[in-house]
Amino acid sequence: MPGLPPVDEMQDEVLLAEVEDAYGVIRVVEIGAYRFLEFGEAIEQSCVFTADPSWLEYDYTRAMLLGALCHAAPQSALFLGLGAGNLTQACLRFLPLDDVETIELRPEVPRLAMEFLGLEDDPRLTIRIGDALELLASAESADLIFVDLYTDHGPGAGHLAWRFLEDCQKRLNPGGWLIINQWACDDGKPLGAALLRGLFHRHYWECPVKEGNVILLVPADLEQRLDLDGLRARIESLAPRLGYSLQPLFEGLRPAS
């Protein structure tokens, strides 16, 4: 799908929905061909191309999809944090998944995602409402686990919680991958770099992206390696279906710093 319209900030912003829950305000706004999920004071959480909700507009979501391609044939995935659901949609569409579980803190988020942001009621998808730090223990193990727990104030507590991140890795099936959307600090390293190096024994890979995040690709155990040739081949094979290439992100991959 080449030639998508750019997000034109000069176009009028249309408020489609606004709700308030125990954690604050959630909005859905539309600008031209795009819709945005916002928390709090217009803090953008997700961007959806209305004509194709599985299109990944931002590099950080594309990098998380790249992380998913580290697994040659994933059958199950666990998403901790839903947002607008476009990464979930992309994974359901482009990966051979047959079982996907999502844990989302705020009940209005999946409702708005389905009503306004194109999230489909796929029979392979189960959405549970609650705190991922509490519900992780009752989640099924998975080939892929995505951690993307952001509020209007930044990354949630789980992004720096040793036991939680350790438990995420433990819930991976053999050969699985943990994919974490981590903030980047001014030096380009991920938030909590020292903690992450110690927890995962420096055995993970980083993919910095232009939005100011670093996506972490963490294997299930220390014996597992990143098959760069296989990953490159899967990127090339998927590009025609995606309408864009993940190759530039692949070229930016680096071992844990």
GIJO-V92146 format. One record per residue. N is the residue number from 1. RES is the residue in three letters. PSI is psi in whole degrees, -180 to 180 (NA if undefined). OMEGA is omega in degrees with one decimal (NA if undefined). Layout:
n:N res:RES psi:PSI omega:OMEGA
n:N res:RES psi:PSI omega:OMEGA
This chain:
n:1 res:MET psi:73 omega:-178.1
n:2 res:PRO psi:162 omega:171.5
n:3 res:GLY psi:38 omega:176.2
n:4 res:LEU psi:147 omega:177.4
n:5 res:PRO psi:139 omega:178.3
n:6 res:PRO psi:156 omega:173.2
n:7 res:VAL psi:112 omega:-175.5
n:8 res:ASP psi:104 omega:-176.9
n:9 res:GLU psi:-10 omega:177.5
n:10 res:MET psi:-15 omega:177.9
n:11 res:GLN psi:156 omega:-179.0
n:12 res:ASP psi:141 omega:174.9
n:13 res:GLU psi:127 omega:-178.9
n:14 res:VAL psi:123 omega:177.5
n:15 res:LEU psi:116 omega:-179.1
n:16 res:LEU psi:-32 omega:-178.4
n:17 res:ALA psi:147 omega:174.3
n:18 res:GLU psi:124 omega:178.6
n:19 res:VAL psi:159 omega:176.8
n:20 res:GLU psi:134 omega:176.7
n:21 res:ASP psi:-166 omega:-176.7
n:22 res:ALA psi:-16 omega:-176.5
n:23 res:TYR psi:-5 omega:179.0
n:24 res:GLY psi:-156 omega:-174.4
n:25 res:VAL psi:142 omega:173.0
n:26 res:ILE psi:133 omega:179.4
n:27 res:ARG psi:152 omega:166.5
n:28 res:VAL psi:122 omega:179.5
n:29 res:VAL psi:155 omega:179.6
n:30 res:GLU psi:132 omega:173.9
n:31 res:ILE psi:106 omega:-178.7
n:32 res:GLY psi:-124 omega:-176.3
n:33 res:ALA psi:5 omega:-173.8
n:34 res:TYR psi:151 omega:172.4
n:35 res:ARG psi:146 omega:-174.3
n:36 res:PHE psi:138 omega:170.1
n:37 res:LEU psi:126 omega:-176.6
n:38 res:GLU psi:144 omega:173.8
n:39 res:PHE psi:145 omega:172.1
n:40 res:GLY psi:-134 omega:-176.8
n:41 res:GLU psi:69 omega:176.5
n:42 res:ALA psi:39 omega:175.5
n:43 res:ILE psi:112 omega:-174.4
n:44 res:GLU psi:129 omega:177.9
n:45 res:GLN psi:-37 omega:-175.7
n:46 res:SER psi:152 omega:176.4
n:47 res:CYS psi:129 omega:-177.9
n:48 res:VAL psi:130 omega:170.8
n:49 res:PHE psi:113 omega:-167.6
n:50 res:THR psi:-37 omega:-176.9
n:51 res:ALA psi:-20 omega:-179.0
n:52 res:ASP psi:90 omega:-176.7
n:53 res:PRO psi:-12 omega:176.8
n:54 res:SER psi:-5 omega:175.7
n:55 res:TRP psi:132 omega:179.6
n:56 res:LEU psi:109 omega:-173.5
n:57 res:GLU psi:-36 omega:-172.1
n:58 res:TYR psi:150 omega:-177.3
n:59 res:ASP psi:-31 omega:-176.5
n:60 res:TYR psi:-35 omega:176.5
n:61 res:THR psi:-35 omega:176.2
n:62 res:ARG psi:-37 omega:178.4
n:63 res:ALA psi:-33 omega:176.8
n:64 res:MET psi:-36 omega:173.5
n:65 res:LEU psi:-40 omega:174.2
n:66 res:LEU psi:-44 omega:177.3
n:67 res:GLY psi:-38 omega:178.7
n:68 res:ALA psi:-32 omega:-179.8
n:69 res:LEU psi:-7 omega:173.0
n:70 res:CYS psi:-27 omega:176.5
n:71 res:HIS psi:130 omega:-174.7
n:72 res:ALA psi:-33 omega:-176.0
n:73 res:ALA psi:69 omega:-178.0
n:74 res:PRO psi:138 omega:177.5
n:75 res:GLN psi:-22 omega:-177.0
n:76 res:SER psi:149 omega:179.9
n:77 res:ALA psi:147 omega:176.1
n:78 res:LEU psi:122 omega:178.4
n:79 res:PHE psi:121 omega:176.0
n:80 res:LEU psi:98 omega:-171.4
n:81 res:GLY psi:124 omega:-175.6
n:82 res:LEU psi:-44 omega:-172.2
n:83 res:GLY psi:-143 omega:178.8
n:84 res:ALA psi:-14 omega:177.0
n:85 res:GLY psi:8 omega:-175.9
n:86 res:ASN psi:-31 omega:174.0
n:87 res:LEU psi:-41 omega:176.1
n:88 res:THR psi:-45 omega:178.6
n:89 res:GLN psi:-45 omega:-178.8
n:90 res:ALA psi:-43 omega:-179.6
n:91 res:CYS psi:-39 omega:177.4
n:92 res:LEU psi:-34 omega:-177.1
n:93 res:ARG psi:-40 omega:-168.3
n:94 res:PHE psi:-8 omega:180.0
n:95 res:LEU psi:155 omega:-177.3
n:96 res:PRO psi:51 omega:-176.0
n:97 res:LEU psi:142 omega:173.5
n:98 res:ASP psi:-2 omega:-180.0
n:99 res:ASP psi:115 omega:-178.0
n:100 res:VAL psi:127 omega:177.9
n:101 res:GLU psi:137 omega:177.1
n:102 res:THR psi:135 omega:174.4
n:103 res:ILE psi:120 omega:-177.2
n:104 res:GLU psi:131 omega:-175.7
n:105 res:LEU psi:-41 omega:-168.4
n:106 res:ARG psi:118 omega:-174.9
n:107 res:PRO psi:-26 omega:179.8
n:108 res:GLU psi:-23 omega:-176.1
n:109 res:VAL psi:-53 omega:177.9
n:110 res:PRO psi:-33 omega:177.6
n:111 res:ARG psi:-47 omega:178.9
n:112 res:LEU psi:-38 omega:179.5
n:113 res:ALA psi:-39 omega:179.9
n:114 res:MET psi:-37 omega:-176.0
n:115 res:GLU psi:-37 omega:-170.8
n:116 res:PHE psi:-20 omega:-168.3
n:117 res:LEU psi:11 omega:170.6
n:118 res:GLY psi:10 omega:178.1
n:119 res:LEU psi:123 omega:-176.7
n:120 res:GLU psi:151 omega:176.1
n:121 res:ASP psi:75 omega:-175.0
n:122 res:ASP psi:135 omega:-179.8
n:123 res:PRO psi:-18 omega:178.3
n:124 res:ARG psi:-10 omega:-171.6
n:125 res:LEU psi:130 omega:172.8
n:126 res:THR psi:130 omega:178.7
n:127 res:ILE psi:124 omega:176.2
n:128 res:ARG psi:141 omega:-178.8
n:129 res:ILE psi:129 omega:177.1
n:130 res:GLY psi:-179 omega:-178.5
n:131 res:ASP psi:122 omega:-178.3
n:132 res:ALA psi:-33 omega:-180.0
n:133 res:LEU psi:-28 omega:179.8
n:134 res:GLU psi:-34 omega:-173.5
n:135 res:LEU psi:-11 omega:-178.8
n:136 res:LEU psi:-40 omega:-175.9
n:137 res:ALA psi:-26 omega:-178.9
n:138 res:SER psi:3 omega:178.8
n:139 res:ALA psi:153 omega:175.0
n:140 res:GLU psi:151 omega:171.6
n:141 res:SER psi:159 omega:-172.9
n:142 res:ALA psi:159 omega:174.5
n:143 res:ASP psi:-31 omega:179.3
n:144 res:LEU psi:135 omega:173.0
n:145 res:ILE psi:127 omega:-179.1
n:146 res:PHE psi:129 omega:177.0
n:147 res:VAL psi:115 omega:-178.0
n:148 res:ASP psi:69 omega:-170.3
n:149 res:LEU psi:82 omega:-176.1
n:150 res:TYR psi:145 omega:174.2
n:151 res:THR psi:-174 omega:176.6
n:152 res:ASP psi:-3 omega:178.1
n:153 res:HIS psi:-1 omega:-179.1
n:154 res:GLY psi:-160 omega:-177.9
n:155 res:PRO psi:141 omega:177.2
n:156 res:GLY psi:173 omega:-175.1
n:157 res:ALA psi:-30 omega:-176.8
n:158 res:GLY psi:-24 omega:-177.4
n:159 res:HIS psi:-14 omega:177.8
n:160 res:LEU psi:20 omega:-177.7
n:161 res:ALA psi:106 omega:-174.5
n:162 res:TRP psi:-53 omega:-175.3
n:163 res:ARG psi:-40 omega:180.0
n:164 res:PHE psi:-49 omega:-179.7
n:165 res:LEU psi:-37 omega:175.9
n:166 res:GLU psi:-42 omega:179.3
n:167 res:ASP psi:-34 omega:175.4
n:168 res:CYS psi:-48 omega:179.6
n:169 res:GLN psi:-39 omega:-178.7
n:170 res:LYS psi:-23 omega:-178.6
n:171 res:ARG psi:-1 omega:175.6
n:172 res:LEU psi:142 omega:168.9
n:173 res:ASN psi:160 omega:175.0
n:174 res:PRO psi:133 omega:-177.7
n:175 res:GLY psi:3 omega:-176.5
n:176 res:GLY psi:173 omega:-178.4
n:177 res:TRP psi:136 omega:173.3
n:178 res:LEU psi:126 omega:-174.5
n:179 res:ILE psi:117 omega:-172.2
n:180 res:ILE psi:126 omega:174.2
n:181 res:ASN psi:98 omega:-174.4
n:182 res:GLN psi:142 omega:173.9
n:183 res:TRP psi:150 omega:173.1
n:184 res:ALA psi:142 omega:175.0
n:185 res:CYS psi:177 omega:-177.0
n:186 res:ASP psi:-27 omega:-179.8
n:187 res:ASP psi:5 omega:178.9
n:188 res:GLY psi:-7 omega:178.2
n:189 res:LYS psi:155 omega:179.5
n:190 res:PRO psi:150 omega:173.7
n:191 res:LEU psi:133 omega:-179.5
n:192 res:GLY psi:31 omega:-174.4
n:193 res:ALA psi:-42 omega:-178.4
n:194 res:ALA psi:-43 omega:177.6
n:195 res:LEU psi:-46 omega:-177.2
n:196 res:LEU psi:-41 omega:179.3
n:197 res:ARG psi:-41 omega:179.7
n:198 res:GLY psi:-43 omega:-177.5
n:199 res:LEU psi:-45 omega:-174.7
n:200 res:PHE psi:12 omega:174.5
n:201 res:HIS psi:37 omega:-178.7
n:202 res:ARG psi:16 omega:-177.1
n:203 res:HIS psi:73 omega:176.3
n:204 res:TYR psi:173 omega:-178.5
n:205 res:TRP psi:154 omega:-177.6
n:206 res:GLU psi:142 omega:176.1
n:207 res:CYS psi:96 omega:179.0
n:208 res:PRO psi:144 omega:-179.6
n:209 res:VAL psi:162 omega:-170.9
n:210 res:LYS psi:-18 omega:178.5
n:211 res:GLU psi:-4 omega:179.2
n:212 res:GLY psi:26 omega:177.6
n:213 res:ASN psi:165 omega:170.3
n:214 res:VAL psi:120 omega:178.0
n:215 res:ILE psi:127 omega:-179.4
n:216 res:LEU psi:134 omega:178.0
n:217 res:LEU psi:107 omega:-171.5
n:218 res:VAL psi:121 omega:178.4
n:219 res:PRO psi:166 omega:-175.6
n:220 res:ALA psi:-31 omega:-178.8
n:221 res:ASP psi:174 omega:-174.7
n:222 res:LEU psi:-17 omega:179.8
n:223 res:GLU psi:-14 omega:-173.4
n:224 res:GLN psi:134 omega:-179.5
n:225 res:ARG psi:158 omega:175.3
n:226 res:LEU psi:118 omega:179.9
n:227 res:ASP psi:92 omega:-175.5
n:228 res:LEU psi:-38 omega:179.6
n:229 res:ASP psi:-44 omega:178.3
n:230 res:GLY psi:-41 omega:178.2
n:231 res:LEU psi:-44 omega:179.2
n:232 res:ARG psi:-42 omega:-179.7
n:233 res:ALA psi:-40 omega:179.3
n:234 res:ARG psi:-36 omega:176.1
n:235 res:ILE psi:-47 omega:-179.0
n:236 res:GLU psi:-39 omega:-178.6
n:237 res:SER psi:-36 omega:-175.2
n:238 res:LEU psi:-23 omega:-173.5
n:239 res:ALA psi:-45 omega:-179.7
n:240 res:PRO psi:-33 omega:178.7
n:241 res:ARG psi:-37 omega:179.7
n:242 res:LEU psi:-38 omega:-172.5
n:243 res:GLY psi:6 omega:175.1
n:244 res:TYR psi:167 omega:-178.9
n:245 res:SER psi:142 omega:174.0
n:246 res:LEU psi:4 omega:-176.7
n:247 res:GLN psi:-43 omega:178.4
n:248 res:PRO psi:-35 omega:177.3
n:249 res:LEU psi:-39 omega:176.3
n:250 res:PHE psi:-42 omega:-178.7
n:251 res:GLU psi:-21 omega:179.1
n:252 res:GLY psi:-1 omega:179.3
n:253 res:LEU psi:142 omega:179.1
n:254 res:ARG psi:148 omega:173.6
n:255 res:PRO psi:160 omega:179.9
n:256 res:ALA psi:131 omega:-177.5
n:257 res:SER psi:NA omega:NA
